[in-house]
């Protein structure tokens, strides 16, 4: 970007510097030589002026960029110093957060142990209940209880009666 600005400034300055006064009069060779030398010297001085102006513009641009950079560095330095002052507070907050997280982890592990214990107890109870149910089924199948037959007969009769009642309602 800096080079682009330098080129555009140089173009404008060189165009202004290259304008010559030509009046179209004819002079004798000595006068022409003196005028040519003067013109040459004038051009050299104008070129030097243009070069110096370009250098001045570059220096101004560089100064502006350096001031911007200095401002950024100052802001970063102030921020760093503020963080340095806040460091003990940050450390204490971090320590308290670590303590809190450790406590939460301890409680979570304790809850996990309690839930695992309850699950084992429930599984044990379920196994006992299934085992008892299996034994009762075997016992029930082995004994042909008359009550069971009577209850089955009553259930069948009631089911038929219910179906008849439902048909009457419809």
C-alpha atoms as an extended CHARMM CRD file, in Angstrom:
* protein
*
       170  EXT
         1         1  UNK       CA              0.0000000000        0.0000000000        0.0000000000  PROA      1               0.0000000000
         2         2  UNK       CA              2.8620000000        2.3060000000        0.9050000000  PROA      2               0.0000000000
         3         3  UNK       CA              4.5340000000        1.7270000000       -2.4700000000  PROA      3               0.0000000000
         4         4  UNK       CA              1.2700000000        2.3810000000       -4.3120000000  PROA      4               0.0000000000
         5         5  UNK       CA              0.8550000000        5.7180000000       -2.5140000000  PROA      5               0.0000000000
         6         6  UNK       CA              4.4740000000        6.6270000000       -3.2340000000  PROA      6               0.0000000000
         7         7  UNK       CA              4.0380000000        5.9400000000       -6.9630000000  PROA      7               0.0000000000
         8         8  UNK       CA              0.8810000000        8.0320000000       -7.2350000000  PROA      8               0.0000000000
         9         9  UNK       CA              2.4930000000       10.9220000000       -5.3150000000  PROA      9               0.0000000000
        10        10  UNK       CA              5.6240000000       10.6490000000       -7.4780000000  PROA      10              0.0000000000
        11        11  UNK       CA              3.5550000000       10.7720000000      -10.6850000000  PROA      11              0.0000000000
        12        12  UNK       CA              1.7230000000       13.9190000000       -9.6050000000  PROA      12              0.0000000000
        13        13  UNK       CA              4.9020000000       15.6440000000       -8.4400000000  PROA      13              0.0000000000
        14        14  UNK       CA              6.9300000000       14.6920000000      -11.5220000000  PROA      14              0.0000000000
        15        15  UNK       CA              4.2070000000       15.9980000000      -13.8240000000  PROA      15              0.0000000000
        16        16  UNK       CA              4.2800000000       19.3400000000      -12.0180000000  PROA      16              0.0000000000
        17        17  UNK       CA              8.0760000000       19.4260000000      -12.0860000000  PROA      17              0.0000000000
        18        18  UNK       CA              8.4730000000       18.6050000000      -15.7820000000  PROA      18              0.0000000000
        19        19  UNK       CA              6.6820000000       21.7020000000      -17.1430000000  PROA      19              0.0000000000
        20        20  UNK       CA              9.1450000000       23.9950000000      -18.9210000000  PROA      20              0.0000000000
        21        21  UNK       CA              8.9640000000       27.5620000000      -20.1030000000  PROA      21              0.0000000000
        22        22  UNK       CA              9.4710000000       27.5280000000      -23.8630000000  PROA      22              0.0000000000
        23        23  UNK       CA              8.8970000000       30.8320000000      -25.5450000000  PROA      23              0.0000000000
        24        24  UNK       CA             10.1610000000       30.0350000000      -29.0400000000  PROA      24              0.0000000000
        25        25  UNK       CA             12.8730000000       32.8100000000      -29.2610000000  PROA      25              0.0000000000
        26        26  UNK       CA             16.1950000000       32.0860000000      -30.9230000000  PROA      26              0.0000000000
        27        27  UNK       CA             19.4540000000       32.9760000000      -29.1440000000  PROA      27              0.0000000000
        28        28  UNK       CA             23.1140000000       32.8780000000      -30.0610000000  PROA      28              0.0000000000
        29        29  UNK       CA             25.0300000000       29.6740000000      -29.1500000000  PROA      29              0.0000000000
        30        30  UNK       CA             26.6250000000       31.0490000000      -25.9700000000  PROA      30              0.0000000000
        31        31  UNK       CA             23.3040000000       32.3120000000      -24.6520000000  PROA      31              0.0000000000
        32        32  UNK       CA             21.6750000000       29.0500000000      -25.6220000000  PROA      32              0.0000000000
        33        33  UNK       CA             24.4240000000       27.1650000000      -23.8140000000  PROA      33              0.0000000000
        34        34  UNK       CA             23.9680000000       29.3090000000      -20.6800000000  PROA      34              0.0000000000
        35        35  UNK       CA             20.1740000000       28.9700000000      -20.8750000000  PROA      35              0.0000000000
        36        36  UNK       CA             20.5340000000       25.2470000000      -21.4240000000  PROA      36              0.0000000000
        37        37  UNK       CA             22.8360000000       24.9470000000      -18.4260000000  PROA      37              0.0000000000
        38        38  UNK       CA             20.4150000000       27.0330000000      -16.3460000000  PROA      38              0.0000000000
        39        39  UNK       CA             17.4830000000       24.9660000000      -17.5620000000  PROA      39              0.0000000000
        40        40  UNK       CA             19.3930000000       21.8020000000      -16.7930000000  PROA      40              0.0000000000
        41        41  UNK       CA             20.2600000000       23.0850000000      -13.3150000000  PROA      41              0.0000000000
        42        42  UNK       CA             16.6160000000       24.1520000000      -12.7900000000  PROA      42              0.0000000000
        43        43  UNK       CA             15.4150000000       20.7040000000      -13.8240000000  PROA      43              0.0000000000
        44        44  UNK       CA             17.9110000000       19.0810000000      -11.4880000000  PROA      44              0.0000000000
        45        45  UNK       CA             16.7620000000       21.3020000000       -8.6310000000  PROA      45              0.0000000000
        46        46  UNK       CA             13.1060000000       20.6600000000       -9.4520000000  PROA      46              0.0000000000
        47        47  UNK       CA             13.7800000000       16.9140000000       -9.5530000000  PROA      47              0.0000000000
        48        48  UNK       CA             15.5750000000       17.1900000000       -6.2460000000  PROA      48              0.0000000000
        49        49  UNK       CA             12.6290000000       19.1480000000       -4.8280000000  PROA      49              0.0000000000
        50        50  UNK       CA             10.2450000000       16.4670000000       -6.1350000000  PROA      50              0.0000000000
        51        51  UNK       CA             12.4190000000       13.7320000000       -4.6150000000  PROA      51              0.0000000000
        52        52  UNK       CA             12.5510000000       15.5570000000       -1.2970000000  PROA      52              0.0000000000
        53        53  UNK       CA              8.7810000000       16.1280000000       -1.3550000000  PROA      53              0.0000000000
        54        54  UNK       CA              8.2820000000       12.4440000000       -2.0660000000  PROA      54              0.0000000000
        55        55  UNK       CA             10.6240000000       11.5400000000        0.7930000000  PROA      55              0.0000000000
        56        56  UNK       CA              8.7870000000       13.9820000000        3.0530000000  PROA      56              0.0000000000
        57        57  UNK       CA              5.4520000000       12.4220000000        2.1210000000  PROA      57              0.0000000000
        58        58  UNK       CA              6.8790000000        8.9580000000        2.7550000000  PROA      58              0.0000000000
        59        59  UNK       CA              8.2190000000       10.1200000000        6.1200000000  PROA      59              0.0000000000
        60        60  UNK       CA              4.8210000000       11.5830000000        7.0320000000  PROA      60              0.0000000000
        61        61  UNK       CA              3.0810000000        8.3640000000        6.0600000000  PROA      61              0.0000000000
        62        62  UNK       CA              5.6110000000        6.2980000000        7.9790000000  PROA      62              0.0000000000
        63        63  UNK       CA              5.1980000000        8.5650000000       11.0340000000  PROA      63              0.0000000000
        64        64  UNK       CA              1.4320000000        8.1720000000       10.8800000000  PROA      64              0.0000000000
        65        65  UNK       CA              1.7320000000        4.3920000000       10.6490000000  PROA      65              0.0000000000
        66        66  UNK       CA              4.2450000000        4.3590000000       13.5000000000  PROA      66              0.0000000000
        67        67  UNK       CA              1.9120000000        6.4830000000       15.6660000000  PROA      67              0.0000000000
        68        68  UNK       CA             -0.9240000000        4.0270000000       14.9610000000  PROA      68              0.0000000000
        69        69  UNK       CA              1.3340000000        1.1260000000       15.8460000000  PROA      69              0.0000000000
        70        70  UNK       CA              2.4860000000        2.8910000000       19.0040000000  PROA      70              0.0000000000
        71        71  UNK       CA             -1.1540000000        3.4800000000       19.9910000000  PROA      71              0.0000000000
        72        72  UNK       CA             -1.9740000000       -0.2130000000       19.4970000000  PROA      72              0.0000000000
        73        73  UNK       CA              1.0710000000       -1.2140000000       21.5110000000  PROA      73              0.0000000000
        74        74  UNK       CA              0.1000000000        1.1570000000       24.3140000000  PROA      74              0.0000000000
        75        75  UNK       CA             -3.4170000000       -0.2740000000       24.4330000000  PROA      75              0.0000000000
        76        76  UNK       CA             -2.0210000000       -3.8180000000       24.5250000000  PROA      76              0.0000000000
        77        77  UNK       CA              0.4090000000       -2.8330000000       27.2640000000  PROA      77              0.0000000000
        78        78  UNK       CA             -2.3560000000       -1.2530000000       29.3610000000  PROA      78              0.0000000000
        79        79  UNK       CA             -4.5020000000       -4.3450000000       28.8920000000  PROA      79              0.0000000000
        80        80  UNK       CA             -1.5910000000       -6.5830000000       29.8930000000  PROA      80              0.0000000000
        81        81  UNK       CA             -0.8920000000       -4.4640000000       32.9920000000  PROA      81              0.0000000000
        82        82  UNK       CA             -4.5690000000       -4.6200000000       33.9810000000  PROA      82              0.0000000000
        83        83  UNK       CA             -4.4960000000       -8.3840000000       33.5920000000  PROA      83              0.0000000000
        84        84  UNK       CA             -1.3420000000       -8.4850000000       35.7350000000  PROA      84              0.0000000000
        85        85  UNK       CA             -3.1670000000       -6.5860000000       38.4800000000  PROA      85              0.0000000000
        86        86  UNK       CA             -6.1530000000       -8.9250000000       38.2050000000  PROA      86              0.0000000000
        87        87  UNK       CA             -4.0220000000      -12.0680000000       38.2740000000  PROA      87              0.0000000000
        88        88  UNK       CA             -4.4710000000      -12.7990000000       42.0320000000  PROA      88              0.0000000000
        89        89  UNK       CA             -8.2360000000      -12.4420000000       41.6520000000  PROA      89              0.0000000000
        90        90  UNK       CA             -8.2240000000      -14.7370000000       38.6290000000  PROA      90              0.0000000000
        91        91  UNK       CA             -6.1840000000      -17.3130000000       40.5270000000  PROA      91              0.0000000000
        92        92  UNK       CA             -8.5010000000      -17.2330000000       43.5390000000  PROA      92              0.0000000000
        93        93  UNK       CA            -11.5650000000      -17.5600000000       41.2720000000  PROA      93              0.0000000000
        94        94  UNK       CA             -9.9320000000      -20.4860000000       39.5250000000  PROA      94              0.0000000000
        95        95  UNK       CA             -9.1150000000      -22.1980000000       42.8290000000  PROA      95              0.0000000000
        96        96  UNK       CA            -12.6700000000      -21.7540000000       44.0940000000  PROA      96              0.0000000000
        97        97  UNK       CA            -14.0440000000      -23.1080000000       40.8100000000  PROA      97              0.0000000000
        98        98  UNK       CA            -11.7370000000      -26.1370000000       41.0680000000  PROA      98              0.0000000000
        99        99  UNK       CA            -12.9070000000      -26.7440000000       44.6690000000  PROA      99              0.0000000000
       100       100  UNK       CA            -16.5450000000      -26.4760000000       43.5940000000  PROA      100             0.0000000000
       101       101  UNK       CA            -16.0220000000      -28.8940000000       40.6910000000  PROA      101             0.0000000000
       102       102  UNK       CA            -14.2550000000      -31.3920000000       42.9620000000  PROA      102             0.0000000000
       103       103  UNK       CA            -17.1550000000      -31.2240000000       45.4050000000  PROA      103             0.0000000000
       104       104  UNK       CA            -19.6460000000      -31.7400000000       42.5730000000  PROA      104             0.0000000000
       105       105  UNK       CA            -17.6170000000      -34.7370000000       41.3520000000  PROA      105             0.0000000000
       106       106  UNK       CA            -17.5540000000      -36.2290000000       44.8500000000  PROA      106             0.0000000000
       107       107  UNK       CA            -21.3320000000      -35.8300000000       45.2030000000  PROA      107             0.0000000000
       108       108  UNK       CA            -21.8940000000      -37.2790000000       41.7440000000  PROA      108             0.0000000000
       109       109  UNK       CA            -19.7880000000      -40.3340000000       42.5690000000  PROA      109             0.0000000000
       110       110  UNK       CA            -21.6920000000      -40.7840000000       45.8330000000  PROA      110             0.0000000000
       111       111  UNK       CA            -25.0290000000      -40.5910000000       43.9940000000  PROA      111             0.0000000000
       112       112  UNK       CA            -23.7260000000      -43.1060000000       41.4540000000  PROA      112             0.0000000000
       113       113  UNK       CA            -22.7920000000      -45.5280000000       44.2350000000  PROA      113             0.0000000000
       114       114  UNK       CA            -26.2390000000      -45.1030000000       45.8530000000  PROA      114             0.0000000000
       115       115  UNK       CA            -28.0400000000      -45.6710000000       42.5370000000  PROA      115             0.0000000000
       116       116  UNK       CA            -25.8850000000      -48.7430000000       41.8300000000  PROA      116             0.0000000000
       117       117  UNK       CA            -26.7060000000      -50.1250000000       45.2800000000  PROA      117             0.0000000000
       118       118  UNK       CA            -30.4420000000      -49.5150000000       44.7640000000  PROA      118             0.0000000000
       119       119  UNK       CA            -30.2650000000      -51.1510000000       41.3310000000  PROA      119             0.0000000000
       120       120  UNK       CA            -28.5730000000      -54.2410000000       42.7620000000  PROA      120             0.0000000000
       121       121  UNK       CA            -31.2170000000      -54.4470000000       45.5040000000  PROA      121             0.0000000000
       122       122  UNK       CA            -34.0290000000      -54.0860000000       42.9470000000  PROA      122             0.0000000000
       123       123  UNK       CA            -32.4720000000      -56.7490000000       40.6990000000  PROA      123             0.0000000000
       124       124  UNK       CA            -32.1260000000      -59.0750000000       43.6820000000  PROA      124             0.0000000000
       125       125  UNK       CA            -35.7510000000      -58.5020000000       44.6520000000  PROA      125             0.0000000000
       126       126  UNK       CA            -36.8420000000      -59.0730000000       41.0580000000  PROA      126             0.0000000000
       127       127  UNK       CA            -34.8780000000      -62.3270000000       40.8860000000  PROA      127             0.0000000000
       128       128  UNK       CA            -36.4360000000      -63.5000000000       44.1730000000  PROA      128             0.0000000000
       129       129  UNK       CA            -39.9070000000      -62.6080000000       42.9140000000  PROA      129             0.0000000000
       130       130  UNK       CA            -39.3690000000      -64.4260000000       39.5960000000  PROA      130             0.0000000000
       131       131  UNK       CA            -38.0280000000      -67.4220000000       41.4200000000  PROA      131             0.0000000000
       132       132  UNK       CA            -41.0690000000      -67.4780000000       43.7510000000  PROA      132             0.0000000000
       133       133  UNK       CA            -43.4260000000      -67.0860000000       40.7910000000  PROA      133             0.0000000000
       134       134  UNK       CA            -41.7510000000      -69.9790000000       38.9870000000  PROA      134             0.0000000000
       135       135  UNK       CA            -42.0900000000      -72.1760000000       42.0590000000  PROA      135             0.0000000000
       136       136  UNK       CA            -45.7530000000      -71.2480000000       42.4340000000  PROA      136             0.0000000000
       137       137  UNK       CA            -46.4310000000      -72.0360000000       38.7650000000  PROA      137             0.0000000000
       138       138  UNK       CA            -44.8030000000      -75.4240000000       39.1250000000  PROA      138             0.0000000000
       139       139  UNK       CA            -46.8030000000      -76.0690000000       42.2670000000  PROA      139             0.0000000000
       140       140  UNK       CA            -49.9920000000      -74.9330000000       40.5660000000  PROA      140             0.0000000000
       141       141  UNK       CA            -49.3280000000      -77.1580000000       37.5280000000  PROA      141             0.0000000000
       142       142  UNK       CA            -48.5790000000      -80.1680000000       39.7170000000  PROA      142             0.0000000000
       143       143  UNK       CA            -51.7490000000      -79.8640000000       41.7130000000  PROA      143             0.0000000000
       144       144  UNK       CA            -54.9430000000      -80.2010000000       39.7980000000  PROA      144             0.0000000000
       145       145  UNK       CA            -56.9810000000      -78.1850000000       42.1200000000  PROA      145             0.0000000000
       146       146  UNK       CA            -60.6980000000      -78.5420000000       41.8880000000  PROA      146             0.0000000000
       147       147  UNK       CA            -61.0720000000      -74.8840000000       42.6850000000  PROA      147             0.0000000000
       148       148  UNK       CA            -59.2080000000      -73.9780000000       39.5790000000  PROA      148             0.0000000000
       149       149  UNK       CA            -61.5890000000      -75.9710000000       37.4370000000  PROA      149             0.0000000000
       150       150  UNK       CA            -64.5980000000      -74.3990000000       39.1080000000  PROA      150             0.0000000000
       151       151  UNK       CA            -63.1540000000      -70.9220000000       38.7090000000  PROA      151             0.0000000000
       152       152  UNK       CA            -62.3920000000      -71.5950000000       35.0650000000  PROA      152             0.0000000000
       153       153  UNK       CA            -65.9750000000      -72.7790000000       34.5330000000  PROA      153             0.0000000000
       154       154  UNK       CA            -67.3470000000      -69.6460000000       36.2860000000  PROA      154             0.0000000000
       155       155  UNK       CA            -65.0520000000      -67.4400000000       34.2480000000  PROA      155             0.0000000000
       156       156  UNK       CA            -66.2560000000      -69.0120000000       31.0350000000  PROA      156             0.0000000000
       157       157  UNK       CA            -69.9070000000      -68.5570000000       32.0380000000  PROA      157             0.0000000000
       158       158  UNK       CA            -69.3680000000      -64.9420000000       33.0260000000  PROA      158             0.0000000000
       159       159  UNK       CA            -67.5210000000      -64.2400000000       29.7870000000  PROA      159             0.0000000000
       160       160  UNK       CA            -70.4530000000      -65.6620000000       27.7920000000  PROA      160             0.0000000000
       161       161  UNK       CA            -72.9080000000      -63.6350000000       29.8360000000  PROA      161             0.0000000000
       162       162  UNK       CA            -70.8690000000      -60.4800000000       29.2970000000  PROA      162             0.0000000000
       163       163  UNK       CA            -70.8200000000      -61.0480000000       25.5610000000  PROA      163             0.0000000000
       164       164  UNK       CA            -74.6170000000      -61.5030000000       25.5320000000  PROA      164             0.0000000000
       165       165  UNK       CA            -75.0860000000      -58.3230000000       27.5540000000  PROA      165             0.0000000000
       166       166  UNK       CA            -72.8480000000      -56.3980000000       25.1950000000  PROA      166             0.0000000000
       167       167  UNK       CA            -74.8470000000      -57.6310000000       22.2020000000  PROA      167             0.0000000000
       168       168  UNK       CA            -78.0820000000      -56.5090000000       23.8620000000  PROA      168             0.0000000000
       169       169  UNK       CA            -76.6340000000      -53.0580000000       24.5260000000  PROA      169             0.0000000000
       170       170  UNK       CA            -75.6030000000      -52.6230000000       20.9220000000  PROA      170             0.0000000000
